[in-house]
């Protein structure tokens, strides 16, 4: 079986990380898998560039410009929407032609267009599409933020300044609907939460929607000596360390404001916190966080070296991700694989990952008080039970083998439903 995994980026972003890990898991389980990307960033032989970089850059810029115009030249929601009006035709590439299964992942920001997706479907090859957010089930948004229009028909989009029944979201919705009425796709949500949301979409009516989590290499992300990790990173050896990680830490969706509020409340309630606790922040713009918090802050910046990222997790006593909307965050999975208890809000796929009062704490959604209680509860917890349970959950649910087997079964079922012989 030859599988072609298609994703915009090779390494940047959660979807890229997940797609890479799936490719590795499939290869380790006997599948001939390759990854096709717009942005190739390493010399990995199983990752292939889709070609002409200048042309693809133009596709990205033209799509942004069209969205920019629709938003009346406001940047407020510019990167919260994708319309897939232009993109690369990958059906002409040899990697596409030799593949038995086409596995789409996150293909936005000018990589694949809707016309390109239709060409992929009309080729007759079985198509699986892993949803890393809700864009495949809506018109233009990646996270619905409480909007339920996609359950019937996208129009009058909240992301657009002038809402109407014929706005850009309505145009894209009609085009997506036209394509999905003609072809079968096996959609995969990474969490049960996203599966449930996707099944509500009028766009996906009649399509198969299931859920399979992302895999992780638990031999790479695993517990190691905390003191050695802190020494390597320059983190204090005599303090409790709270860790926050995001590709861009200032992303409002990741909930930094709630972490700041929670820590400020904790510091007021316990003055000794300033002497015995520090905060490590991993991700772009991490230096902007230092002045917001009452505790010592250690900005670690953006790190791409996987071995260093593993050290960061192992240096922490608790990992906090107060996302306001999220699917199945890789960061929580990585922290748990390293035996780090986690705290997050009861939203999206997070409560599927964190066992409340077993491997961490699931706080009430958007509740800084409860978030503070959760962080304190983990820091005050005595014993290794939380760490062991976190690690156990990853080994049972997110191992490479278990996830690869589920996908191999889905590939076979999808191929049969298309009357296509592998």
Buried (B, 14 or more C-beta within 10 A) or exposed (E): BEBBBBBBBBBBBBBBBBBBBBBBBBBBBEBBBBBBBBBBBEEBEEBBBBBEEEEBEEBBEEBBEBBBEBBEEEEEBBEBBBBBBBBBBBBEBEBBEEBBBBBBBBBBBBBBBBBBBBBBBEBEBBBBBBBBBBBBBBBBBBBBEEBEBBBEBBBBBBBBBEEEEEBBBBBBBBBBBEBBEEBBBBBBBBBBBBBEBBBBBBBBEEBBBBBBBBBBBBEBBBBEEBEEBBEBBEBBEEBBBBBBBBBEBBBEBBBBBBBBBBBBBBBEEEEEBEEEBBBBBBBBBBEEBBEBBBBBBBBBEBBEEBEBBBBBBBBBBBBBBBBBBBBBBBBBBBBBBBBBBBBBBBBBBBBBBBBEBBBBBBBBBBBBEBBBBBBBBBBEBEEEEBBEBBBBBBBEBBBBEBBBBBBBEBBBBBBEEBEEEE
